[in-house]
Amino acid sequence: TTSLKNEVVTEAEYPFSITYHSKLSVISTVVDINGNQQNYNGSITLSEGENKVTVYVTFRDKWSNIRVSSPTYTIYYNPSNQILIIVRWTDCAGTTA
């Protein structure tokens, strides 16, 4: 479980935590931000605008199977705190581009 959220923020530095289930043996944790991977160190630095953040946790379950969990979040960095309008095409059913 992570403390990451789909949200709009005004600071580039984005601290977050990861809580691991006690019965799992974690092998690695990698954070992908807009296609750039880094080891998890407690925070990420966002680029202005939309940031796609995926956390890849590789672990061994209680049956010794190796598995990967990879939730993805969208975090918008809006440093000037201007009005930000986010439109998803799924919200525009029946419209054409």
N, C-alpha and C positions, 0 to 999 in steps of 0.2 A: 504494500500500500504506500502511495506517495502523498505528499501534501500539495502536489501540483494541482492546478485548477485551470479550466478553460476560462480565461479572464483577460481584462485590459489592465495594464500596469503603467506607472509613470517613472519607474526606476529600471535602469538597464540590468543591474545586479539583482538576481532573483534567487534567493536562498530557498531550499526545500529539503524535506527529509524523506527518507524511505524506511518503512518499518517492515521487517522480514518476519514471516511466520516462523515460529520457534522450531517447528519440525522439519524445516528445510535446511539443506546444506548449500549455502550460496557459493557459487563458483566465481562469478564475475558480475559486475554492474557497469554498464556502459550507457552514456547519455548521448543521444543524437539530436543536434540542434540544426535544423535546416540542412541536413546532409553531412554535417561535421560531427564526428564522434570524439568523445572524450571520456575518460574514466570519471566516475561519480566522485565529487569532492565536496558536496554540500551546497553548491550554488552553480548557477550558469549565468553567462552574460548574454543578454538578448540584443538582437538587432532591431532597429526601428521598424515598426510595422508588424506584419504577421510572422510568428515563429512557430514552427512545427517541432514539438519536443517529444521524442520517444525514449522511454527508459527500457533498456533491455536487461533483464535480470536472468542469468543462466543459473540454474540450481539443480540439485539432485534431490528427488523426492524420496519418500520412505521406502520405496521399492527399488531404489538405486537407479531409476530412470533419469536421464538428463533432459530437462525441459527449459523452455524460454518463455518468460512472460514479457510482453512488450506493449504496454498501454501508450497511447499517443494523446497529446494535449495540444491545443492551439492557444498560444499566449500572445496577445498584441501589446507591443511596447509603444506607448504613445507619450514621448517625453514632454511635449508641450501641453499635455492635458487638453488638447483641442477636441472638439466634437468628432467622434469617430463613428462612422456608419458602416456596419458590417452586414452584408447581404449574402445569404446562401441561396443558391439556385433552387434548392428544395423548398425554400420559403416562397418561391415565386411560381407556383404551379400554374400552368396554363399560359405563361408568358413566353415570349421569344426574345432572343438576344439580337 
